[in-house]
Amino acid sequence: MGDEGFISTPEFDLGLLISITRKTLIWICLILAACVTVAYTYLHYTQPIYQASSVIQIASDNQANRLLNMEDIYDSDNDISKSIEVLRSEEFFKRVIKSLPLDVSYFTEGEVLKNETFQSTPYRVGYVLESPLINDIPIYITLGKDNEGSINYSVKGQLYSFDFVFGDTMVTPHAQLLISKLFDFNTGEENDGFYSNKYYFTLNTPQANLQKLFPEYSIELLSSSAKTVKITVTDPNAAKAAVICNQVASEYIAYHKERKNEGATQVLDFIDEQLNGVYEKLKNSESMIREFRTKNRMSEGKTLSQFYVSALNELEAQRTSLDLQMSLLKELRKNVNLESAKLDIYSLIPVLTGSEFETSIRLQIEELQEMVIIRNRLLNSATPDNPSIIRYDRQIDIQKNLIINSLSVLESKLQTELDAIENKIKEIEDNFLDLPSQEIEFARLERIFNSNEKYYTLLLEKKTEYSISKAGYASANSILQRAGTPNTPISPRKTIIYIATIAFAIFVSLAIIAIRYLLHNEISGLQDIARILHPGISVLGVIPKYKKDIPVSQLIVDKRPKSIMAESFRSVRTNLQFFESTSETQIIAVTSTISGEGKTFIAINLGGIIAFSGKRVIILDLDMRRPRIHKGFNAPNQKGMSTLLSNRDTLEETIQRSELDGLHFITAGPVPPNPSELIISGRMEELLADMKKEYDIIIIDNPPVGLVTDGIASLKLADFPIYVFRSDYSKKNFAQNVNGLYSESKIKRLSVILNSFDLTRTRYGSYGTKYGSKYGYGYGYGYGYGYGYGYGYGSGYGSSYGGSGYYQNDDEQEKTNILNKIIKRAKDEDS
């Protein structure tokens, strides 16, 4: 990288950040004020929403069931989700709305908001609807005197207005209305005998109420084990939200009890209906048995057919059990016959479980299982042809043959038992067929009678139990927490709105500060100069920012010679002494990158502070395109450098004297058409040679080299070429011009002055402490202002504030001196 591109890694600059923050304070205040205003406006014109909550516990209890240990007629499902779904359903909420006086809503209307006067309305409206067109529209009521008033409303664009007397029925085309006054009230100033009213009411349909209220209603399960449910209702009217919430809880308890009783009644009705039918069947069966016994002269004892039927049932059960065991043995044989690779021992053990031959065959299966496990483990490190594997294959085959033989013996035994049972069944069936047909018919009739008798007895028992259960049922659903009228709205929440608004304002403000800091491209202080300039370029000094506006560059060091400003120029004058110079008369050439950086101001006041030391100083204005020296000294500009270089005037005719002894100056003169040619002409060197005979210091105010190259020639002639940067004005890329002059133009004695530096920033920075060891030698005065920045000597340009000094007026300076003396004396006493 070339010298003109010299730059180091940027560092965090706390002083710059605080300076940007101070400059942004007005915007921060405006943003904060705007956000607070928006928040206040939003809160003022937003309808508050209130929330009411109640808690119910869903349960039921039946004293009769618990005392008599009877079957519960009611649903014993403990799943609370069913109850929650009922509470969440629109049909249940319709029932709640129907049970409340919500068919008429009463409102007061303000300039922006409307408020419902639920339970606090000064009047009541009774009505008989004649036409649905009047539903869900505002009907404004205006109050007059002596219990009179009027209403007006609009239907399909047509306005209707009617007078009424409180307590009398008023007939309109759409409804008959009876308005009753609950207490005296008025709605505003009198206007033509009536009060300008802002009251109105609406006649609501159930569907309109449902659409408005149901979205604001919610159910939440609090505890599934305790079966507690939270009911929440939100509404712009706090009292209305609480009433609806409590009504939901009460209505569910009533609804639950009704549903339970309705189910019990249906069960009892079903039992009564079945009893009638079964009783008729039982009576017919009993008559048929009586007639059959009388006709066939049969005894009342047990019949032979009943004995045979019982024996057959028992034998059939035994045959079924033996068939199942035979199937299990076949399944085992099939699995054992599989190859060793496909043999799944783990599927054989479950097949044996619970069978009669489990104990006899299980041990052999477990031995086979152990062999298969060992063989499979060996296969992980050997091939099937391995002798060990082959040996285990033989053992497995032998064990399988043993198991198969055992299974064959068991199968043979089971088959023998099956054959014996089959023979017994055949024998009984043969004997049963030989019974008389009358015995079979009697058995059939008796089975029908027994069945009807059992069914009838069961129904009688159930009816008795369910009747007692119904009588002993009491709903254990309870309201654990009733909703109270909320005092604070849940929306909008003032505290949250204001906190969020202020947080947003702070975020935006910080974002603006961060963006301005990141986009800051101006030279702010010495740390920027140290980072972007070539190391060979020294910093000559820092000129603080003047507290007052200076319309034009002018001499101010003579006005207040003991000010911080004057001392800063003295530090520059002192630092110039560290530069070596062979000539008795030194030439100081001052330039900058662009206009407005303060080069003329530096040239004038540097000349003034040098003249204070008794030296003869002359200032030349070579910025002939935009001359400024004559304005600084309030002098004429008819003659100057342009006329002198063009030989139109002599040196004596163009020199002017300032109010300060020893300080002379030559203005730029009229603007010439060719300033560059005049400056580089040989006449300029002749004039400088003549002036060296009369003056100790020649200061040249050059044109900005960033715009034109006129001043480069005089910079090369100068003993002390000075480049001026203005803090928070000069861009960082201006350093490329300085590095170019140093490297390409070979102006090796080039130095830099930082102008208009805000010293208050050094309260938070440490420019002198951090960079002083590189640039200068420190000098201290009694008022605590440190300076230096010479040519490679010493330790810094700092102050008791840790930087380039804090610029104070005389009063502040005096206070600081006293404070410093007190602190110093205290330290001395401690020592």
C-alpha positions in Angstrom: 0.0 0.0 0.0 1.3 3.5 -0.9 1.9 6.2 1.7 -1.1 8.1 0.5 -3.3 5.2 1.5 -1.8 4.8 5.0 -4.4 3.9 7.5 -4.7 1.7 10.6 -7.5 -0.2 12.1 -10.2 2.2 13.4 -10.8 2.2 17.2 -13.9 2.9 19.2 -14.0 6.6 20.0 -16.0 7.4 23.1 -15.5 11.1 22.8 -16.8 11.1 19.2 -19.8 9.0 20.3 -20.7 11.4 23.1 -20.2 14.4 20.8 -22.6 12.9 18.2 -25.0 12.1 21.1 -24.9 15.7 22.2 -25.6 16.9 18.7 -28.5 14.5 18.4 -30.1 15.5 21.7 -32.6 17.8 20.0 -33.7 15.0 17.7 -33.9 12.5 20.6 -36.1 15.0 22.5 -38.3 15.5 19.4 -38.6 11.7 18.8 -39.4 11.1 22.5 -42.0 13.9 22.5 -43.6 12.7 19.3 -43.8 9.1 20.6 -45.3 10.1 23.9 -47.8 12.3 22.0 -48.7 9.4 19.8 -49.1 7.1 22.9 -51.2 9.7 24.7 -53.4 10.2 21.6 -53.8 6.4 21.2 -54.8 5.9 24.8 -57.2 8.9 24.8 -59.0 7.8 21.7 -58.9 4.0 22.1 -61.9 2.1 23.6 -60.7 0.4 26.9 -61.4 -3.3 27.1 -62.1 -5.0 30.5 -61.7 -8.7 31.4 -63.7 -10.6 34.0 -62.8 -14.2 35.1 -64.5 -16.8 37.2 -63.5 -20.4 38.1 -65.7 -23.4 38.3 -65.1 -27.0 39.4 -66.8 -29.7 37.4 -67.8 -32.8 39.4 -70.9 -34.8 40.5 -71.9 -36.7 43.6 -74.5 -39.4 44.3 -75.2 -40.0 47.9 -77.5 -43.0 47.3 -74.9 -44.8 45.1 -72.2 -44.3 47.7 -74.3 -45.4 50.7 -76.1 -48.4 49.0 -73.2 -49.4 46.7 -75.5 -49.3 43.7 -74.6 -48.9 40.0 -74.4 -45.2 38.9 -77.1 -44.3 36.5 -75.1 -41.3 35.4 -72.2 -41.0 33.1 -69.0 -41.8 35.1 -66.6 -40.6 32.4 -63.9 -38.5 34.1 -62.8 -36.8 30.9 -63.2 -33.1 31.5 -62.7 -32.3 27.9 -66.4 -33.1 27.2 -67.5 -30.4 29.6 -65.0 -27.9 28.2 -66.3 -28.5 24.7 -69.9 -27.9 25.9 -68.7 -24.6 27.6 -67.0 -23.5 24.3 -70.0 -24.3 22.1 -72.0 -21.6 20.5 -75.3 -23.4 21.4 -74.4 -23.2 25.1 -73.4 -19.5 24.8 -76.8 -18.8 23.1 -78.5 -20.2 26.2 -76.4 -17.8 28.4 -77.3 -14.8 26.2 -81.0 -15.7 26.3 -80.9 -15.8 30.1 -79.6 -12.2 30.3 -81.3 -8.9 29.6 -79.2 -8.2 26.5 -81.9 -7.7 24.0 -81.6 -3.9 24.5 -78.2 -2.1 24.8 -77.9 1.4 26.1 -75.1 3.8 25.0 -73.8 7.3 25.5 -72.0 8.8 22.5 -69.0 11.2 22.9 -67.0 13.1 20.3 -64.9 10.0 19.6 -65.9 7.1 21.7 -69.2 5.5 22.6 -69.8 3.8 26.0 -72.4 1.2 26.9 -74.3 2.1 30.1 -75.0 -1.5 31.1 -76.9 -1.6 34.4 -76.3 2.2 34.9 -78.6 3.5 32.3 -81.0 6.2 33.5 -83.9 4.8 31.5 -85.3 1.4 30.5 -87.0 0.4 27.2 -89.7 -2.2 26.8 -90.8 -3.1 23.3 -93.0 -5.2 21.1 -91.4 -5.7 17.7 -93.4 -5.0 14.6 -90.7 -5.1 12.0 -87.2 -6.5 12.0 -85.9 -3.4 10.2 -85.5 -1.6 13.5 -83.2 -4.3 14.9 -79.5 -3.5 15.5 -79.7 0.2 14.5 -79.1 3.2 16.9 -82.2 4.8 18.2 -81.3 8.2 19.6 -83.3 9.6 22.5 -83.5 13.2 23.3 -84.8 14.4 26.7 -87.1 17.3 27.1 -88.8 18.8 30.1 -91.7 17.5 32.2 -91.1 13.8 31.5 -91.2 14.3 27.7 -88.7 13.4 25.1 -88.3 12.2 21.5 -86.6 9.5 19.6 -85.2 9.4 16.1 -83.7 6.7 14.0 -83.0 6.0 10.3 -84.2 3.0 8.4 -82.9 2.5 4.8 -82.0 6.2 4.6 -85.4 7.4 5.8 -85.4 9.4 9.1 -88.1 8.7 11.7 -88.8 10.9 14.7 -91.4 10.5 17.4 -92.3 12.2 20.7 -93.0 10.3 23.8 -93.9 10.6 27.5 -92.1 8.5 30.0 -94.2 5.6 31.1 -96.6 5.7 28.1 -96.5 3.3 25.2 -95.2 4.9 21.9 -96.3 3.3 18.6 -94.0 3.5 15.6 -94.2 1.7 12.3 -91.5 -0.7 13.4 -92.1 -1.3 17.2 -94.2 -0.4 20.2 -91.9 1.2 22.7 -92.4 1.9 26.4 -89.6 4.1 27.9 -89.4 4.4 31.6 -87.2 6.9 33.5 -85.1 5.4 36.3 -83.6 8.6 37.6 -83.3 12.2 36.4 -80.6 13.0 33.9 -79.7 15.4 31.1 -77.3 15.2 28.2 -76.1 18.7 27.6 -77.0 22.3 27.1 -80.6 23.4 26.4 -81.4 23.8 22.8 -84.9 25.0 21.7 -86.5 23.6 24.9 -84.7 20.3 24.6 -81.3 19.0 25.8 -78.8 18.2 23.0 -78.8 14.4 23.7 -76.0 11.9 23.1 -77.9 8.9 24.5 -79.1 6.1 22.2 -80.1 2.4 22.4 -80.4 -0.6 20.1 -82.8 -3.5 19.9 -80.5 -6.5 19.5 -81.2 -9.8 17.8 -79.8 -13.0 19.4 -77.6 -13.5 16.3 -76.1 -10.0 16.6 -75.4 -10.5 20.3 -73.8 -13.8 19.5 -71.6 -12.4 16.8 -70.5 -9.5 19.1 -70.0 -11.4 22.4 -68.9 -14.9 21.5 -65.5 -13.9 20.1 -64.7 -12.2 23.4 -65.5 -15.4 25.4 -62.9 -18.1 26.2 -62.6 -21.2 28.3 -59.3 -22.4 29.8 -58.5 -25.6 31.7 -56.7 -24.8 34.9 -56.2 -28.3 36.3 -57.3 -31.6 34.8 -56.8 -33.4 38.2 -58.9 -30.9 40.1 -61.3 -30.4 37.2 -61.2 -26.6 37.4 -62.0 -24.4 34.5 -61.5 -20.7 34.1 -64.1 -18.7 32.3 -63.0 -15.4 30.7 -65.1 -12.6 29.2 -63.8 -9.4 27.7 -66.0 -6.4 26.9 -65.7 -2.6 26.8 -68.1 -2.4 29.7 -66.6 -3.8 32.9 -70.0 -4.6 34.6 -71.3 -6.4 31.6 -68.2 -8.6 31.3 -68.6 -9.6 35.0 -72.3 -10.3 34.7 -71.8 -12.5 31.6 -68.9 -14.4 33.2 -70.9 -15.2 36.3 -73.9 -16.1 34.3 -71.9 -18.6 32.2 -70.8 -20.3 35.4 -74.3 -20.5 36.9 -75.9 -21.5 33.6 -73.5 -24.4 33.2 -74.3 -25.8 36.6 -78.0 -25.7 35.8 -77.4 -27.1 32.3 -75.3 -29.9 33.7 -78.0 -30.9 36.2 -80.7 -30.8 33.5 -78.7 -33.0 31.2 -78.1 -35.5 33.9 -81.7 -35.7 35.0 -82.8 -35.9 31.4 -80.6 -38.9 30.8 -81.8 -40.7 34.0 -85.4 -40.1 33.0 -84.8 -41.6 29.5 -83.2 -44.7 31.1 -86.2 -45.2 33.5 -88.7 -44.7 30.7 -86.8 -47.4 28.6 -86.9 -49.8 31.6 -90.7 -49.3 32.1 -91.3 -49.9 28.4 -89.2 -53.1 28.4 -90.9 -54.3 31.6 -94.3 -54.2 30.0 -93.1 -56.3 27.0 -91.2 -58.8 29.1 -94.0 -59.3 31.5 -96.3 -60.3 28.7 -93.8 -62.8 27.4 -93.1 -64.2 30.8 -96.9 -64.7 31.5 -97.3 -66.4 28.1 -94.3 -68.7 28.7 -95.7 -69.7 32.2 -99.1 -70.5 30.7 -97.6 -72.6 28.0 -95.5 -74.7 30.5 -98.5 -75.2 32.7 -100.6 -76.4 29.8 -97.8 -78.7 28.5 -97.3 -80.3 32.0 -101.0 -80.8 32.4 -101.4 -82.3 28.9 -98.4 -84.6 29.2 -98.7 -85.3 32.9 -95.0 -84.4 33.6 -93.5 -84.1 37.1 -91.9 -81.0 38.6 -88.5 -82.6 39.0 -85.4 -82.3 36.8 -85.7 -83.9 33.4 -83.2 -86.3 31.7 -82.7 -83.9 28.8 -81.3 -81.3 31.2 -78.7 -83.8 32.4 -77.7 -84.7 28.8 -77.4 -81.0 27.8 -75.2 -80.2 30.8 -72.9 -83.2 30.0 -72.6 -82.3 26.3 -71.7 -78.7 27.2 -68.9 -79.9 29.5 -67.5 -82.4 26.9 -67.6 -79.7 24.2 -65.5 -77.4 26.4 -62.9 -80.2 26.9 -62.7 -80.9 23.2 -62.1 -77.2 22.4 -59.3 -77.0 24.9 -57.6 -80.2 23.4 -58.0 -78.8 19.9 -56.2 -75.6 21.0 -53.3 -77.5 22.6 -53.0 -79.7 19.4 -52.7 -76.5 17.3 -50.0 -75.2 19.6 -48.0 -78.4 19.3 -48.2 -78.2 15.5 -47.0 -74.6 15.5 -44.1 -75.6 17.7 -43.2 -78.5 15.4 -43.3 -76.1 12.4 -41.0 -73.5 14.0 -38.5 -76.1 15.3 -38.2 -77.7 11.9 -36.8 -74.5 10.4 -33.1 -74.2 9.5 -30.8 -72.9 12.1 -30.3 -69.6 10.3 -34.0 -69.0 10.2 -34.9 -70.5 13.6 -36.4 -67.8 15.9 -36.1 -69.2 19.4 -37.7 -66.1 20.9 -41.0 -66.8 19.1 -41.3 -70.3 20.6 -41.4 -69.3 24.3 -44.6 -67.1 24.0 -46.3 -70.0 22.2 -45.7 -72.3 25.3 -46.9 -69.8 27.8 -50.0 -70.9 29.6 -50.2 -74.4 28.0 -50.4 -77.6 30.0 -47.1 -79.0 28.5 -45.2 -75.8 29.1 -43.2 -77.3 32.0 -42.3 -80.5 30.1 -41.0 -78.8 26.9 -39.8 -75.4 28.1 -36.4 -76.7 29.5 -35.6 -78.3 26.1 -36.5 -75.1 24.3 -34.2 -73.0 26.6 -31.3 -75.4 26.0 -31.8 -75.0 22.2 -32.0 -71.3 22.7 -28.6 -71.2 24.5 -27.0 -73.3 21.7 -28.4 -71.0 19.0 -27.1 -67.9 20.9 -23.6 -69.3 21.1 -23.6 -70.3 17.4 -24.7 -66.8 16.4 -22.1 -65.2 18.5 -19.4 -67.4 16.9 -20.6 -66.4 13.4 -19.5 -62.8 14.1 -15.9 -64.0 13.9 -16.1 -67.2 11.9 -17.6 -68.6 8.7 -20.3 -71.3 8.6 -17.6 -73.8 7.5 -15.6 -73.3 10.7 -15.4 -76.6 12.8 -16.8 -74.9 15.9 -19.9 -73.7 13.9 -20.3 -77.2 12.4 -20.1 -78.8 15.8 -22.8 -76.5 17.2 -24.9 -77.1 14.1 -24.9 -80.9 14.9 -25.8 -80.2 18.6 -28.6 -78.0 17.5 -30.0 -80.6 15.1 -29.8 -83.2 17.9 -31.7 -80.9 20.3 -34.3 -80.2 17.7 -34.9 -83.9 17.1 -35.3 -84.4 20.9 -37.9 -81.6 21.0 -39.7 -83.0 17.9 -39.9 -86.4 19.5 -41.3 -84.9 22.7 -43.8 -83.0 20.7 -44.8 -86.2 18.8 -45.4 -88.0 22.1 -47.5 -85.1 23.4 -49.5 -85.0 20.1 -50.2 -88.7 20.4 -51.4 -88.4 24.0 -53.7 -85.4 23.1 -55.1 -87.3 20.1 -56.0 -90.3 22.4 -57.8 -87.9 24.7 -59.6 -86.3 21.8 -60.8 -89.6 20.5 -62.2 -90.6 23.9 -64.1 -87.3 24.2 -65.5 -87.7 20.7 -66.8 -91.2 21.6 -68.5 -89.9 24.7 -70.2 -87.0 22.8 -71.4 -89.5 20.2 -72.8 -91.8 22.9 -74.7 -88.9 24.6 -76.1 -87.6 21.4 -77.4 -91.1 20.5 -79.1 -91.4 23.9 -80.5 -87.8 23.6 -82.1 -88.5 20.3 -83.9 -91.4 21.9 -85.8 -89.1 24.3 -89.4 -88.5 23.6 -90.2 -85.5 21.6 -92.4 -84.2 24.5 -89.3 -83.9 26.7 -87.5 -81.8 24.1 -90.5 -79.5 23.7 -90.7 -79.1 27.4 -87.1 -78.2 27.7 -87.5 -75.6 25.0 -90.5 -74.0 26.8 -88.7 -74.1 30.1 -85.6 -72.3 28.6 -87.9 -69.5 27.2 -89.6 -69.1 30.6 -86.3 -69.0 32.5 -84.9 -66.4 30.1 -87.9 -64.1 30.4 -88.0 -64.5 34.1 -84.3 -63.5 34.5 -84.7 -60.6 32.2 -87.8 -59.4 34.0 -86.2 -59.7 37.4 -83.1 -57.8 36.2 -85.3 -55.0 34.8 -87.1 -54.7 38.2 -83.8 -54.5 40.0 -82.4 -51.8 37.7 -85.5 -49.8 37.9 -85.3 -49.8 41.7 -81.6 -48.9 41.7 -81.9 -46.1 39.0 -84.9 -44.6 40.8 -82.9 -44.4 44.1 -79.9 -43.1 42.2 -81.9 -40.4 40.5 -83.4 -39.3 43.8 -80.0 -39.2 45.5 -78.1 -37.2 42.7 -76.9 -33.7 43.5 -74.6 -31.8 41.2 -71.2 -31.1 42.8 -70.3 -28.5 40.2 -69.3 -25.4 42.2 -68.2 -21.9 41.5 -64.8 -21.5 43.2 -64.4 -17.8 42.1 -67.0 -15.4 41.0 -66.1 -12.6 38.7 -65.9 -9.1 40.2 -66.2 -5.9 38.2 -62.7 -5.1 36.9 -61.4 -1.6 37.6 -58.4 -1.7 35.3 -58.7 -2.3 31.5 -56.5 -5.0 30.0 -56.3 -3.0 26.8 -54.9 -0.6 26.2 -52.5 -0.8 29.2 -51.1 2.6 29.9 -48.0 1.5 31.6 -47.0 -1.0 28.9 -47.9 1.5 26.1 -45.8 4.3 27.6 -42.9 1.9 28.3 -43.1 0.5 24.8 -43.3 3.9 23.3 -40.4 5.3 25.3 -38.4 2.1 24.5 -39.1 2.6 20.8 -38.1 6.2 21.0 -34.8 5.2 22.8 -34.2 2.5 20.2 -34.8 4.9 17.3 -32.5 7.4 19.0 -29.8 4.9 19.6 -30.2 3.7 16.0 -29.8 7.3 14.7 -26.7 7.8 16.9 -25.2 4.5 15.8 -25.8 5.3 12.1 -24.4 8.7 12.5 -21.4 7.2 14.3 -20.8 4.5 11.7 -21.3 7.0 8.8 -19.1 9.6 10.4 -16.4 10.4 7.9 -15.0 13.6 9.3 -11.8 14.0 11.2 -12.8 14.3 14.8 -9.6 14.4 16.8 -5.9 13.5 16.9 -6.5 9.8 17.0 -8.0 10.1 13.5 -5.0 12.0 12.3 -2.6 9.6 13.9 -4.4 6.7 12.2 -4.7 8.1 8.6 -1.5 10.2 8.2 1.9 9.0 7.2 4.0 8.4 10.4 6.6 10.9 9.2 4.1 13.8 9.2 4.0 15.5 12.6 1.1 17.2 14.4 2.0 20.8 15.2 -0.9 21.6 17.5 -4.6 21.8 18.1 -6.6 25.0 17.9 -9.8 24.8 20.0 -13.2 25.6 18.8 -14.1 29.2 19.4 -17.2 29.6 21.5 -18.6 32.5 19.5 -19.3 32.6 15.8 -16.7 34.4 13.7 -18.2 35.9 10.5 -14.8 36.1 8.8 -11.3 35.0 9.7 -9.9 37.7 11.9 -7.2 38.4 14.5 -8.5 37.4 17.9 -5.4 36.5 19.9 -4.8 40.2 20.7 -8.3 40.6 22.1 -7.8 38.0 24.9 -4.1 37.1 25.1 -4.6 34.9 28.1 -7.4 32.8 26.7 -7.2 29.1 25.7 -7.3 30.2 22.1 -4.2 32.4 22.5 -2.4 29.7 24.4 -3.1 27.1 21.7 -1.4 29.4 19.1 1.5 29.9 21.5 1.9 26.1 21.7 2.1 26.1 17.9 4.7 28.9 17.9 6.7 27.0 20.5 6.5 23.7 18.6 7.8 25.5 15.5 11.0 26.2 17.4 11.8 22.4 17.3 12.0 22.4 13.5 15.5 23.1 12.2 15.9 26.1 9.9 19.1 27.4 8.3 17.7 30.8 7.2 17.2 33.7 9.6 13.8 34.5 8.0 11.5 31.6 8.0 8.7 31.1 5.5 5.5 29.5 6.8 3.1 28.3 4.1 -0.4 27.4 5.2 -2.9 25.5 3.1 -5.8 23.0 3.4 -7.8 20.7 1.2 -10.9 22.9 0.6 -12.2 26.2 1.7 -13.7 26.6 5.2 -11.1 24.6 7.1 -9.6 27.7 8.7 -6.3 28.1 7.0 -6.7 31.9 6.8 -7.8 32.1 10.4 -4.7 30.0 11.3 -2.4 32.2 9.2 -3.7 35.5 10.7 -3.6 34.4 14.4 -0.4 32.5 14.1 1.1 35.7 12.6 -0.4 37.7 15.5 1.0 35.4 18.2 4.4 35.4 16.7 4.3 39.2 16.5 3.6 39.2 20.2 7.1 37.8 20.7 8.6 40.9 19.1 9.3 39.5 15.7 8.4 41.2 12.5 5.8 39.2 10.6 4.2 39.7 7.2 1.2 37.7 5.9 0.7 37.2 2.2 -2.7 36.3 0.7 -1.9 34.0 -2.3 -5.5 32.6 -2.3 -6.3 35.1 -5.1 -9.4 33.2 -6.3 -11.2 33.6 -2.9 -9.2 36.2 -0.9 -9.9 36.5 2.8 -7.0 38.4 4.4 -8.4 41.8 3.7 -11.7 40.9 5.3 -9.9 39.6 8.4 -8.1 42.9 8.9 -11.0 45.0 7.5 -8.6 46.5 4.9 -9.0 47.6 1.2 -8.1 45.1 -1.5 -7.5 47.3 -4.5 -3.8 46.5 -4.4 -2.2 43.2 -3.4 -0.4 40.1 -4.5 -2.0 40.1 -7.9 -0.9 43.6 -8.8 2.5 43.1 -7.1 3.3 39.9 -9.1 2.2 41.5 -12.3 4.5 44.5 -11.6 1.6 46.9 -11.5 2.5 48.0 -8.0 5.6 48.1 -5.8 6.2 46.2 -2.6 6.0 49.3 -0.5 2.7 50.3 -2.1 1.0 46.9 -1.3 2.2 46.4 2.3 -0.5 47.3 4.9 -0.1 47.5 8.7 -2.4 45.9 11.3 -3.4 47.2 14.7 -0.7 44.9 16.2 2.8 46.2 16.2 5.1 44.2 14.0 2.3 42.5 12.0 2.0 43.5 8.4 0.1 41.9 5.6 -0.4 42.1 1.8 -3.9 41.3 0.5 -4.7 39.2 -2.6 -5.7 42.2 -4.7 -8.0 42.1 -7.6 -8.8 38.6 -8.9 -6.4 37.9 -11.8 -7.3 35.7 -14.8 -4.1 33.6 -14.3 -3.3 33.2 -10.6 -1.4 30.0 -11.1 1.1 31.6 -13.6 1.6 34.5 -11.3 2.5 32.3 -8.3 5.0 30.1 -10.2 6.6 33.0 -11.9 10.1 34.1 -10.9 8.7 37.3 -9.5 7.4 35.5 -6.5 10.9 34.3 -5.4 12.3 37.9 -5.9 9.6 39.3 -3.7 10.3 36.7 -1.0 14.0 37.6 -1.1 13.2 41.3 -0.7 10.8 40.6 2.2 13.3 38.5 4.0 15.4 41.6 4.4 12.7 43.3 6.3 10.8 40.6 8.2 11.6 37.7 10.5 8.6 35.5 9.5 6.8 35.4 6.2 3.4 33.6 6.4 1.8 32.6 3.1 -2.0 31.9 3.0 -2.1 29.5 0.1 -5.1 28.3 -2.0 -6.6 24.9 -1.0 -4.5 22.3 -2.7 -7.4 19.9 -2.9 -9.1 22.3 -5.4 -6.1 23.8 -7.2 -2.4 23.2 -7.3 -1.3 26.8 -7.0 0.0 26.5 -3.4 2.3 23.5 -4.0 5.1 25.7 -5.3 5.0 27.9 -2.2 4.8 24.9 0.1 8.1 23.6 -1.4 9.7 27.0 -0.8 8.5 27.2 2.8 10.6 26.4 5.8 7.4 25.3 7.7 4.7 24.0 5.4 1.5 23.6 7.5 -1.6 21.7 6.4 -4.9 22.6 8.2 -7.6 20.1 9.1 -10.9 21.3 10.7 -12.4 19.0 13.3 -15.8 17.5 12.4 -15.6 19.2 8.9 -12.6 17.8 7.0 -13.1 14.4 5.5 -10.9 11.5 6.4 -9.9 11.0 2.7 -8.4 14.5 2.7 -5.4 12.8 4.4 -4.6 11.3 1.0 -3.6 14.9 -0.2 -1.3 15.3 2.8 0.3 11.9 2.3 0.7 12.7 -1.4 2.5 16.0 -0.6 4.8 14.2 1.7 5.6 11.2 -0.5 5.1 12.4 -4.1 5.9 16.1 -3.8 8.7 15.4 -1.3 7.6 18.0 1.2 9.2 16.2 4.1 8.9 19.0 6.7 5.1 19.0 6.3 3.2 19.3 9.6 -0.5 19.4 10.5 -2.7 21.7 12.7 -6.1 20.5 13.8 -8.5 23.5 13.9 -11.8 24.0 15.6 -11.5 21.1 17.9 -14.3 20.7 20.5 -12.3 20.5 23.8 -15.4 19.5 25.8 -15.1 16.1 24.1 -11.8 15.4 25.9 -13.7 15.0 29.1 -14.5 11.5 27.8 -11.5 11.0 25.5 -7.7 10.7 26.1 -6.2 12.1 22.9 -3.1 13.6 24.6 -2.5 10.7 26.9 -2.8 8.1 24.2 -1.0 9.9 21.3 1.3 12.4 23.1 4.2 10.1 23.3 4.4 10.0 19.5 3.9 13.6 18.7 5.2 16.1 21.2 6.6 17.5 24.3 4.3 18.7 27.1 4.2 22.1 28.5 1.9 23.0 31.5 0.5 26.3 32.8 -1.1 27.1 36.1 -4.6 27.0 34.8 -4.3 23.3 33.9 -4.0 23.5 30.1 -1.4 21.2 28.6 -0.1 21.3 25.1 2.8 20.3 23.0 3.0 18.1 19.9 6.4 19.2 19.0 8.7 17.3 16.7 9.2 13.9 18.4 10.0 15.1 21.9 8.2 14.5 25.2 5.1 12.9 26.3 1.9 14.5 25.2 -0.7 17.1 24.5 -3.0 16.7 27.4 -4.6 18.2 30.4 -6.2 17.2 33.7 -9.2 16.1 31.7 -7.2 13.5 29.9 -7.0 15.1 26.4 -6.3 18.2 24.4 -7.7 20.4 27.2 -11.1 21.5 28.0 -11.8 25.0 26.5 -13.2 27.2 29.2 -14.1 30.9 29.6 -12.2 32.9 32.1 -14.7 32.3 34.9 -14.7 28.6 34.5 -10.9 28.6 34.2 -10.6 30.5 37.5 -12.8 28.0 39.2 -10.8 25.1 37.9 -7.5 26.8 39.0 -8.9 27.1 42.6 -10.1 23.5 42.6 -6.8 22.3 41.3 -4.9 24.2 43.9 -7.2 22.7 46.7 -6.7 19.2 45.4 -2.9 19.7 45.1 -2.7 21.1 48.6 -4.6 18.1 49.9 -2.3 15.7 48.2 0.8 17.6 49.6 -0.7 17.3 53.1 -1.2 13.6 52.7 2.3 13.2 51.6 
